[in-house]
Amino acid sequence: MKSSLFRQSLDAISKATGRSVYTTGDLRCTAMRGDTPRSAEKTVARAVRDGLLVRVCKGLYAYEYAPRRGLSIWEEIALRLRPKAFNYVSLESALSSWGVISQEMLGGITVMSTGRSLMLRTPYGIIDITHTAKRPADVATQMVIPEPWECWLPYAKPRLAAADLRRVGRNVDLIDWDEIREVEREMAE
C-alpha cells in the first residue's frame, strides 16, 4: 500500500475512533484491508522508517499524527497491552495527579491491572503495569472515572492508590497523609 493511502486510512480511523495506538492485527483489519500479509508487513516497516508510526513494542504501534485530544498516550498503550484486563491508574501516577506525593511522575505511568505485571520502556516513557486481584466491584467507589475524552482509564482515589502502593511494597514515605485527608474532604463536598 502506498504511504499516502496508508496515512489517509490512519487519519480516518484515528478520527473515527479517537485511538492512536494499534496492534498489527488492527492495522491489517482496517488500514490495510485486502493487503497480503507480506505487503502489510512492508507497509508497516515503511511507515515506521518514515516516522508515520512509532514502534512501541513488538506488534504495537503509535500513529504519530493522530489527534490525541489531550488523552494520555501512556494510558492508551497500557490499555492496548492489557485489553481484556481490568486496568486503572494508581500507585505513583495517581498519587502525583492528586498532588499528595512529593515526587512528580515524569516519563511514564503506573497502572494496576488484573492482567500480568509488565514494565515496558517505550519511546514515550515507561509503562509500569502491576498485577492486582481486585475486581472492579471491589474498588468502584474508590475510583474516579473521568469523562471519555479526558482519559482512557479510571484513576484510583488517593487512599486506594496509597493502599496499592503499600501492598506492592513501594515507598510510602513520600505520601502527604494530611493532603490525602484534604483531597478526600474536597471530594466529599
Secondary structure, 3 states (H helix, E strand, C coil): CCHHHHHHHHHHHHHHHCCCEEEHHHHHHCCCCCCCHHHHHHHHHHHHHCCCEEEEECCEEEECCCCCCCCCHHHHHHHHHCCCCCEEECHHHHHHHHCCECCCCCCEEEEEECCCCEEEEECCEEEEEEECCCCHHHHHHHEECCCCCCCCCCEECHHHHHHHHHHCCCCCCCECHHHHHHHHHHHHC
